[in-house]
């Protein structure tokens, strides 16, 4: 048995939309199965059971081991305490993805506190196979509605293609909440909440909310994420050599030493749009995003000389520069962005193209020039479909100028 479980079946805190969509994709509009199985997991189940609703399996790993293309794994509410990480190496297909999600929106918590790798000592290294409460090297999965906590990474995905990760919560992990790396293409990370992740083994140097780093692969998309109070950066694209699209995403409060680590090494950028030694030149796209109250920059090229495209983004009250795009030889384009009360609005190099941004328009751009600086709406509960809450006044210019993000 790879993992143990405890706890009770939880009450619904999400709707069944994500799992229902996966079931629809497998079963079709008429609800007729195409040779697919539904495997139910519950904290009071048995791994010798058939995995039906009335005779569920006990561990997620057992269901993963049994799953074939087109199957659905539906996890009943409860806390699933791991003693070995959940390892996914079997792939679905484009026509028959494998779905893993919370049963009818019940609260499913996957807890990695007992994993040895969660407590790697200062200066130690986490073995590759032990990275992640969920360690994934597979393609064509649909994973939704899970809460991953206290793991050595929440989700670690290496060599993953054409997966959809939706409505996940990855928090209080001992490394990044979600990390995608290696040769990985066409993944969608949708409506992720990732917060409070820390890495005591590195004194805060590398635990991000979301990291797509150290790899390559086209077609990766981040949409609707909130990345906050992580020890390092909100979003990190360190040494990822292919363009990533990030939109409708928020990063705040990152890079502060809330854990009293000695020799603190957290960076604290909202969005780190590349980097490396040397940094690959990559045209990542950041659109309709907000970065506020981070310990360093709101958005930074971090040495990436590629054709970054930054449009209709907002930065507010970051301790560093709102938009840091001054790397020598950089070719970023900044269009219709808004900086409010950052330590410095912008730093650009000779190759950076800027137009229609708040600092280009003249006038005063401070907290009095926007309708609201109260983040309560945008940081509150998500909508029932998992989308970000509406915040029609937050950091929106009073004069109606078409700069910055709108939520």
SEGUZA-302312 format. One record per residue (C-alpha): x, y, z; residue in three letters. Coordinates in steps of 0.001 Angstrom, whole numbers, plus 500000, padded with zeros to 6 digits. Layout:
! residues N
{x X&y Y&z Z&code ALA}
...
This chain:
! residues 407
{x 500000&y 500000&z 500000&code UNK}
{x 501539&y 503303&z 498912&code UNK}
{x 499543&y 505686&z 501051&code UNK}
{x 497420&y 505660&z 504153&code UNK}
{x 494313&y 507698&z 504718&code UNK}
{x 492447&y 509184&z 507573&code UNK}
{x 489661&y 511621&z 508181&code UNK}
{x 485985&y 511839&z 507347&code UNK}
{x 484149&y 512529&z 504144&code UNK}
{x 483977&y 516277&z 503744&code UNK}
{x 481161&y 518595&z 502881&code UNK}
{x 480951&y 520192&z 499467&code UNK}
{x 482910&y 523394&z 499018&code UNK}
{x 483230&y 523223&z 495235&code UNK}
{x 480616&y 522403&z 492628&code UNK}
{x 480970&y 519255&z 490548&code UNK}
{x 481611&y 521257&z 487361&code UNK}
{x 485197&y 520131&z 486814&code UNK}
{x 484564&y 516439&z 487471&code UNK}
{x 481300&y 516636&z 485537&code UNK}
{x 483120&y 518028&z 482536&code UNK}
{x 485586&y 515170&z 482684&code UNK}
{x 482750&y 512649&z 482927&code UNK}
{x 481036&y 514251&z 479973&code UNK}
{x 484240&y 514020&z 477951&code UNK}
{x 484472&y 510312&z 478756&code UNK}
{x 480840&y 509319&z 478582&code UNK}
{x 479515&y 511682&z 475950&code UNK}
{x 476323&y 513771&z 476015&code UNK}
{x 474110&y 510700&z 476278&code UNK}
{x 475999&y 509439&z 479335&code UNK}
{x 476923&y 506149&z 477686&code UNK}
{x 480320&y 504838&z 478655&code UNK}
{x 482792&y 504048&z 475889&code UNK}
{x 484449&y 501154&z 477694&code UNK}
{x 485450&y 503475&z 480559&code UNK}
{x 485399&y 502737&z 484259&code UNK}
{x 484691&y 504986&z 487226&code UNK}
{x 486927&y 504251&z 490202&code UNK}
{x 485716&y 505658&z 493521&code UNK}
{x 488138&y 506287&z 496405&code UNK}
{x 487059&y 506906&z 499993&code UNK}
{x 488862&y 507131&z 503319&code UNK}
{x 486845&y 504180&z 504651&code UNK}
{x 487323&y 502056&z 501538&code UNK}
{x 489526&y 499051&z 500835&code UNK}
{x 492161&y 498604&z 498148&code UNK}
{x 490843&y 495079&z 497604&code UNK}
{x 487401&y 496482&z 496756&code UNK}
{x 486227&y 496986&z 493151&code UNK}
{x 486153&y 500788&z 493455&code UNK}
{x 482422&y 501285&z 493139&code UNK}
{x 480419&y 503926&z 494979&code UNK}
{x 479233&y 501412&z 497562&code UNK}
{x 482579&y 499522&z 497685&code UNK}
{x 485255&y 502193&z 497167&code UNK}
{x 489011&y 501883&z 497069&code UNK}
{x 490998&y 503288&z 499992&code UNK}
{x 493963&y 505019&z 498339&code UNK}
{x 494337&y 507330&z 495398&code UNK}
{x 497462&y 505438&z 494349&code UNK}
{x 495528&y 502183&z 493945&code UNK}
{x 493030&y 503932&z 491680&code UNK}
{x 495856&y 505519&z 489684&code UNK}
{x 497492&y 502103&z 489262&code UNK}
{x 494227&y 500625&z 487947&code UNK}
{x 493221&y 503510&z 485701&code UNK}
{x 493272&y 503135&z 481929&code UNK}
{x 492623&y 505712&z 479197&code UNK}
{x 489109&y 507065&z 479510&code UNK}
{x 488683&y 506147&z 483178&code UNK}
{x 487524&y 508526&z 485891&code UNK}
{x 488871&y 508528&z 489458&code UNK}
{x 486356&y 510157&z 491813&code UNK}
{x 487712&y 510826&z 495312&code UNK}
{x 485292&y 511176&z 498212&code UNK}
{x 485840&y 513909&z 500752&code UNK}
{x 488374&y 513489&z 503540&code UNK}
{x 492040&y 513852&z 504353&code UNK}
{x 494371&y 511392&z 502635&code UNK}
{x 497631&y 511261&z 504573&code UNK}
{x 500488&y 510011&z 502413&code UNK}
{x 503372&y 507832&z 503500&code UNK}
{x 504588&y 507589&z 499898&code UNK}
{x 503777&y 510090&z 497198&code UNK}
{x 501111&y 509498&z 494566&code UNK}
{x 502984&y 508609&z 491383&code UNK}
{x 501306&y 508935&z 487988&code UNK}
{x 503143&y 507394&z 485022&code UNK}
{x 500295&y 505948&z 482919&code UNK}
{x 499024&y 508303&z 480230&code UNK}
{x 495589&y 508713&z 478769&code UNK}
{x 495068&y 509559&z 475128&code UNK}
{x 493832&y 512661&z 473335&code UNK}
{x 490472&y 510977&z 472756&code UNK}
{x 490331&y 509274&z 476167&code UNK}
{x 492025&y 511301&z 478893&code UNK}
{x 492106&y 510002&z 482449&code UNK}
{x 490245&y 512144&z 484995&code UNK}
{x 491090&y 512523&z 488684&code UNK}
{x 488973&y 514766&z 490847&code UNK}
{x 486817&y 515354&z 493879&code UNK}
{x 483520&y 513475&z 493903&code UNK}
{x 480659&y 515948&z 493478&code UNK}
{x 482727&y 518813&z 494837&code UNK}
{x 483506&y 517243&z 498213&code UNK}
{x 486583&y 518577&z 499963&code UNK}
{x 489568&y 516324&z 499285&code UNK}
{x 492834&y 517095&z 501113&code UNK}
{x 496005&y 515235&z 500156&code UNK}
{x 498483&y 515739&z 502994&code UNK}
{x 502209&y 515087&z 502513&code UNK}
{x 503361&y 515942&z 506043&code UNK}
{x 504488&y 512358&z 506716&code UNK}
{x 506531&y 512070&z 503515&code UNK}
{x 510252&y 511898&z 504362&code UNK}
{x 511095&y 514299&z 501539&code UNK}
{x 508901&y 516959&z 503118&code UNK}
{x 511499&y 517224&z 505867&code UNK}
{x 514689&y 517305&z 503847&code UNK}
{x 517310&y 519062&z 505998&code UNK}
{x 518852&y 522429&z 505246&code UNK}
{x 521189&y 522093&z 502276&code UNK}
{x 519761&y 518694&z 501344&code UNK}
{x 518399&y 517529&z 497998&code UNK}
{x 515019&y 515940&z 497303&code UNK}
{x 515368&y 512792&z 495166&code UNK}
{x 513595&y 513290&z 491862&code UNK}
{x 511102&y 510449&z 492373&code UNK}
{x 510074&y 511899&z 495751&code UNK}
{x 509242&y 515373&z 494459&code UNK}
{x 505572&y 516162&z 494851&code UNK}
{x 502669&y 514921&z 496916&code UNK}
{x 501585&y 514080&z 493379&code UNK}
{x 504575&y 513154&z 491219&code UNK}
{x 503536&y 513009&z 487599&code UNK}
{x 505296&y 511905&z 484435&code UNK}
{x 502289&y 511363&z 482200&code UNK}
{x 500056&y 513018&z 479617&code UNK}
{x 496367&y 513461&z 478835&code UNK}
{x 495056&y 513747&z 482384&code UNK}
{x 492327&y 516008&z 483765&code UNK}
{x 493016&y 516722&z 487446&code UNK}
{x 490610&y 518945&z 489365&code UNK}
{x 489245&y 520003&z 492726&code UNK}
{x 492014&y 518686&z 495001&code UNK}
{x 493785&y 520416&z 497896&code UNK}
{x 497476&y 519490&z 498233&code UNK}
{x 499283&y 520440&z 501419&code UNK}
{x 502562&y 519845&z 503281&code UNK}
{x 504243&y 517989&z 500429&code UNK}
{x 507752&y 518212&z 498946&code UNK}
{x 506078&y 520263&z 496192&code UNK}
{x 502306&y 519977&z 495912&code UNK}
{x 502276&y 518807&z 492293&code UNK}
{x 505524&y 518048&z 490484&code UNK}
{x 505084&y 517327&z 486784&code UNK}
{x 508085&y 516473&z 484584&code UNK}
{x 507717&y 515461&z 480952&code UNK}
{x 503961&y 516096&z 480954&code UNK}
{x 501900&y 516944&z 477874&code UNK}
{x 498313&y 517902&z 477116&code UNK}
{x 497071&y 517851&z 480699&code UNK}
{x 494420&y 520098&z 482227&code UNK}
{x 494826&y 521038&z 485890&code UNK}
{x 491820&y 522947&z 487177&code UNK}
{x 490556&y 524319&z 490471&code UNK}
{x 493437&y 523013&z 492528&code UNK}
{x 494670&y 524447&z 495824&code UNK}
{x 498350&y 523893&z 496643&code UNK}
{x 499399&y 525462&z 499919&code UNK}
{x 501850&y 525147&z 502788&code UNK}
{x 504089&y 522798&z 500859&code UNK}
{x 507825&y 522479&z 501559&code UNK}
{x 508708&y 523473&z 497994&code UNK}
{x 506755&y 525078&z 495154&code UNK}
{x 503030&y 524537&z 495222&code UNK}
{x 502965&y 523482&z 491572&code UNK}
{x 506008&y 522851&z 489383&code UNK}
{x 505981&y 521917&z 485691&code UNK}
{x 509327&y 521232&z 484065&code UNK}
{x 511243&y 519156&z 481547&code UNK}
{x 509874&y 518521&z 478059&code UNK}
{x 506261&y 519546&z 478691&code UNK}
{x 503824&y 520984&z 476145&code UNK}
{x 500175&y 522011&z 475820&code UNK}
{x 499310&y 521946&z 479506&code UNK}
{x 496572&y 524159&z 480937&code UNK}
{x 496737&y 525331&z 484555&code UNK}
{x 493360&y 526899&z 485307&code UNK}
{x 492001&y 528604&z 488425&code UNK}
{x 494851&y 527545&z 490693&code UNK}
{x 495175&y 528911&z 494224&code UNK}
{x 498743&y 528445&z 495470&code UNK}
{x 499880&y 530088&z 498694&code UNK}
{x 502046&y 529846&z 501777&code UNK}
{x 504567&y 527513&z 500158&code UNK}
{x 508031&y 527606&z 501736&code UNK}
{x 511338&y 525738&z 501528&code UNK}
{x 513225&y 525608&z 504825&code UNK}
{x 515955&y 523434&z 503237&code UNK}
{x 516981&y 526471&z 501131&code UNK}
{x 515976&y 529223&z 503573&code UNK}
{x 513291&y 530418&z 501192&code UNK}
{x 515260&y 530414&z 497952&code UNK}
{x 513021&y 528390&z 495638&code UNK}
{x 509442&y 527739&z 496803&code UNK}
{x 507150&y 529547&z 494354&code UNK}
{x 503412&y 529525&z 494028&code UNK}
{x 503666&y 528261&z 490451&code UNK}
{x 506882&y 527396&z 488635&code UNK}
{x 507157&y 526471&z 484964&code UNK}
{x 510892&y 526177&z 484769&code UNK}
{x 513968&y 524289&z 483637&code UNK}
{x 512484&y 522852&z 480486&code UNK}
{x 510750&y 523605&z 477223&code UNK}
{x 507554&y 522933&z 475337&code UNK}
{x 505034&y 525110&z 473526&code UNK}
{x 501373&y 525705&z 474287&code UNK}
{x 501490&y 525932&z 478080&code UNK}
{x 498805&y 528251&z 479489&code UNK}
{x 498158&y 529677&z 482961&code UNK}
{x 494780&y 531303&z 483462&code UNK}
{x 492835&y 532470&z 486499&code UNK}
{x 495544&y 531712&z 489099&code UNK}
{x 496105&y 533398&z 492442&code UNK}
{x 499628&y 533083&z 493810&code UNK}
{x 500189&y 534669&z 497213&code UNK}
{x 502331&y 534737&z 500341&code UNK}
{x 504847&y 532267&z 498920&code UNK}
{x 508380&y 532479&z 500262&code UNK}
{x 510060&y 533076&z 496878&code UNK}
{x 508121&y 534250&z 493800&code UNK}
{x 504470&y 534092&z 492836&code UNK}
{x 505185&y 532834&z 489304&code UNK}
{x 508617&y 531703&z 488100&code UNK}
{x 509655&y 530840&z 484518&code UNK}
{x 513358&y 530295&z 485329&code UNK}
{x 515191&y 528653&z 482392&code UNK}
{x 512018&y 527606&z 480562&code UNK}
{x 512934&y 527929&z 476903&code UNK}
{x 509501&y 528083&z 475231&code UNK}
{x 506813&y 530800&z 475407&code UNK}
{x 504229&y 530577&z 478189&code UNK}
{x 500921&y 532462&z 478197&code UNK}
{x 499890&y 533824&z 481601&code UNK}
{x 496655&y 535778&z 481811&code UNK}
{x 493921&y 536795&z 484259&code UNK}
{x 496273&y 535949&z 487109&code UNK}
{x 497160&y 537642&z 490401&code UNK}
{x 500379&y 537482&z 492462&code UNK}
{x 500723&y 539236&z 495815&code UNK}
{x 502541&y 539208&z 499124&code UNK}
{x 505369&y 536993&z 497897&code UNK}
{x 508940&y 536998&z 499205&code UNK}
{x 508490&y 537860&z 502869&code UNK}
{x 510052&y 535787&z 505636&code UNK}
{x 506910&y 534736&z 507449&code UNK}
{x 508695&y 531601&z 508753&code UNK}
{x 511687&y 533348&z 510366&code UNK}
{x 514200&y 531429&z 508265&code UNK}
{x 517838&y 532275&z 509028&code UNK}
{x 519904&y 533597&z 506115&code UNK}
{x 516659&y 534313&z 504284&code UNK}
{x 516990&y 533949&z 500499&code UNK}
{x 513492&y 534530&z 499104&code UNK}
{x 513302&y 536726&z 495994&code UNK}
{x 509772&y 538107&z 496194&code UNK}
{x 508743&y 538913&z 492617&code UNK}
{x 505143&y 538725&z 491562&code UNK}
{x 505940&y 537418&z 488085&code UNK}
{x 509466&y 536288&z 487196&code UNK}
{x 509367&y 536086&z 483414&code UNK}
{x 512454&y 533963&z 482791&code UNK}
{x 516056&y 533956&z 483901&code UNK}
{x 518985&y 531588&z 484071&code UNK}
{x 522733&y 531549&z 483597&code UNK}
{x 522597&y 532202&z 480764&code UNK}
{x 518920&y 533107&z 480529&code UNK}
{x 517169&y 531745&z 477429&code UNK}
{x 515641&y 534461&z 475228&code UNK}
{x 511919&y 533644&z 475328&code UNK}
{x 508820&y 535637&z 474407&code UNK}
{x 506563&y 534843&z 477358&code UNK}
{x 503205&y 536644&z 477366&code UNK}
{x 501688&y 538289&z 480450&code UNK}
{x 498254&y 539781&z 479903&code UNK}
{x 495586&y 541106&z 482237&code UNK}
{x 497485&y 540302&z 485422&code UNK}
{x 497917&y 542093&z 488754&code UNK}
{x 500985&y 542045&z 491013&code UNK}
{x 500793&y 543856&z 494325&code UNK}
{x 502658&y 544177&z 497613&code UNK}
{x 505437&y 541791&z 496661&code UNK}
{x 508817&y 542100&z 498382&code UNK}
{x 510665&y 542800&z 495122&code UNK}
{x 509351&y 543611&z 491635&code UNK}
{x 505814&y 543275&z 490391&code UNK}
{x 506965&y 541923&z 487012&code UNK}
{x 510586&y 541283&z 486052&code UNK}
{x 512372&y 540012&z 482947&code UNK}
{x 515052&y 538602&z 485308&code UNK}
{x 517650&y 538724&z 482547&code UNK}
{x 515423&y 537340&z 479779&code UNK}
{x 516315&y 539218&z 476561&code UNK}
{x 513458&y 537642&z 474595&code UNK}
{x 510445&y 539435&z 473133&code UNK}
{x 508311&y 539506&z 476275&code UNK}
{x 504809&y 540853&z 475637&code UNK}
{x 503354&y 542611&z 478695&code UNK}
{x 499955&y 544188&z 478110&code UNK}
{x 497092&y 545511&z 480251&code UNK}
{x 498741&y 544505&z 483531&code UNK}
{x 498658&y 546363&z 486853&code UNK}
{x 501290&y 546630&z 489576&code UNK}
{x 500665&y 548265&z 492927&code UNK}
{x 502753&y 548905&z 496046&code UNK}
{x 505569&y 546527&z 495200&code UNK}
{x 508748&y 547135&z 497196&code UNK}
{x 510794&y 547134&z 494003&code UNK}
{x 509967&y 548196&z 490439&code UNK}
{x 506505&y 547693&z 489040&code UNK}
{x 507750&y 546664&z 485587&code UNK}
{x 511417&y 545709&z 485522&code UNK}
{x 512481&y 545191&z 481887&code UNK}
{x 515910&y 546762&z 481693&code UNK}
{x 518145&y 543802&z 480835&code UNK}
{x 520812&y 544746&z 478311&code UNK}
{x 519728&y 543622&z 474858&code UNK}
{x 516149&y 543026&z 475988&code UNK}
{x 513360&y 543252&z 473418&code UNK}
{x 510248&y 543375&z 475609&code UNK}
{x 507098&y 545249&z 474571&code UNK}
{x 505044&y 546953&z 477290&code UNK}
{x 501609&y 548182&z 476265&code UNK}
{x 498792&y 549816&z 478293&code UNK}
{x 500147&y 548744&z 481677&code UNK}
{x 499440&y 550560&z 484942&code UNK}
{x 501789&y 551172&z 487867&code UNK}
{x 500405&y 552577&z 491114&code UNK}
{x 502577&y 553460&z 494130&code UNK}
{x 505409&y 551034&z 493373&code UNK}
{x 508844&y 552041&z 494654&code UNK}
{x 509544&y 552760&z 490988&code UNK}
{x 507060&y 552453&z 488147&code UNK}
{x 509311&y 551074&z 485423&code UNK}
{x 512870&y 550313&z 484411&code UNK}
{x 513419&y 549733&z 480702&code UNK}
{x 516433&y 549117&z 478505&code UNK}
{x 517252&y 550603&z 475132&code UNK}
{x 515586&y 547745&z 473271&code UNK}
{x 512315&y 547847&z 475219&code UNK}
{x 509262&y 549196&z 473361&code UNK}
{x 506744&y 551041&z 475529&code UNK}
{x 503453&y 552661&z 474537&code UNK}
{x 500236&y 553731&z 476209&code UNK}
{x 501394&y 552840&z 479718&code UNK}
{x 500498&y 554984&z 482717&code UNK}
{x 504026&y 556415&z 482896&code UNK}
{x 503807&y 557378&z 479194&code UNK}
{x 500513&y 559206&z 479580&code UNK}
{x 501614&y 561862&z 482049&code UNK}
{x 499652&y 563068&z 485029&code UNK}
{x 499642&y 561678&z 488530&code UNK}
{x 499186&y 557953&z 489065&code UNK}
{x 498787&y 557195&z 492768&code UNK}
{x 496233&y 555546&z 495026&code UNK}
{x 493882&y 558512&z 494642&code UNK}
{x 493727&y 557943&z 490891&code UNK}
{x 492034&y 554521&z 491148&code UNK}
{x 488542&y 553598&z 492329&code UNK}
{x 489708&y 551218&z 495079&code UNK}
{x 492812&y 549736&z 496633&code UNK}
{x 490838&y 547306&z 498780&code UNK}
{x 491799&y 543766&z 497673&code UNK}
{x 488976&y 542076&z 499610&code UNK}
{x 486918&y 541354&z 496516&code UNK}
{x 489690&y 539885&z 494377&code UNK}
{x 491128&y 537826&z 497257&code UNK}
{x 487747&y 536513&z 498415&code UNK}
{x 485965&y 533263&z 497581&code UNK}
{x 485953&y 532139&z 493984&code UNK}
{x 482762&y 531950&z 491967&code UNK}
{x 480850&y 528673&z 492006&code UNK}
{x 482390&y 527702&z 488665&code UNK}
{x 485898&y 528211&z 490068&code UNK}
{x 486583&y 531464&z 488266&code UNK}
{x 488062&y 534498&z 489980&code UNK}
{x 485633&y 536718&z 491879&code UNK}
{x 484514&y 539936&z 490284&code UNK}
{x 486346&y 543075&z 491433&code UNK}
{x 485204&y 545820&z 489049&code UNK}
{x 486691&y 548686&z 491108&code UNK}
{x 489995&y 547238&z 492269&code UNK}
{x 492915&y 549342&z 490879&code UNK}
{x 490723&y 550670&z 488052&code UNK}
{x 491529&y 554268&z 487002&code UNK}
{x 488909&y 556797&z 488080&code UNK}
{x 489180&y 558612&z 484759&code UNK}
{x 488386&y 555492&z 482759&code UNK}
{x 491721&y 555377&z 480956&code UNK}
{x 492167&y 551993&z 479246&code UNK}
{x 495286&y 550908&z 481123&code UNK}
{x 495802&y 548041&z 483518&code UNK}
{x 493846&y 544878&z 484267&code UNK}
{x 490125&y 544505&z 484899&code UNK}
{x 488510&y 541780&z 486979&code UNK}
